[in-house]
Amino acid sequence: MKMIQPNCRAQFAAEDIEFILFVLGRKIGTADCLVKLLSDEDSRDAILDDEALLHALLERRGCLRVSTRFYFYILVRQVFRRADIQDRAVADYVAEVLTEFARTERSRCVLPGQPAALDYFFEMLTALNSADDRTSFSIRVHIGNYSLFLSGVFPERIRFRAEARGFPGLSYYESLGRMQYRMASDHRLAQKYHLAMILGTLAERFGATRVALNDIADRLFSLG
């Protein structure tokens, strides 16, 4: 199971640079100038925080020629800032979660040596009982990520299933995700992967993070 890292800002594509130049060219200058600015972390982050990029993503008609990572990072960063979730690494991590989980096969919990993926939370929680240290950490992180993804992107589906069929509601996803993020943040491997702060913040601010993603889901994008 892949360990998700906050890598969106380090993986932008050539079309993303072209888009930034199209929107902010008068401020930045040439493509060479932009490449130099993006190579500096502080300059890069200041450029990506420019709200003109968000407006251009939302208002430009036709097919957007930008990478999924760029698209999600700009959107997540802006809604998180409005929710007072200011750490860029947290926005980067959640944008990477959306990028990965937008592809259905990446949202599945696949354990080493297991022929079938774990698609349900009860299966993942049961697997924790016999998992080794590394695998248990991976499962907890996945449960946190998947809880945030489902409750953040598909809240209406969760509400409908809860009301019509008696399935767990949003409070279940929040409680489960918060708990697993907290336990994962305290794990020794969280330090190794430099995720302790990010997972701890997501545990503490799960509700605010989920609502911020609801705002994206309602107004900015749809996932099949």
DARABEL-V83547 format. One record per run of one state. SS is the DSSP state (~ for helix, > for strand, _ for the rest). FROM is the first residue (numbers start at 1). LEN is the number of residues. If there is no record, write none. Layout:
SS;FROM;LEN
SS;FROM;LEN
This chain:
_;1;7
~;8;3
_;11;3
~;14;15
_;29;2
~;31;8
_;39;2
~;41;8
_;49;2
~;51;9
_;60;8
~;68;15
_;83;5
~;88;14
_;102;2
~;104;4
_;108;1
>;109;1
_;110;8
>;118;1
_;119;2
~;121;7
_;128;5
~;133;21
_;154;1
~;155;11
_;166;4
~;170;16
_;186;2
~;188;5
_;193;3
~;196;9
_;205;1
~;206;14
_;220;5
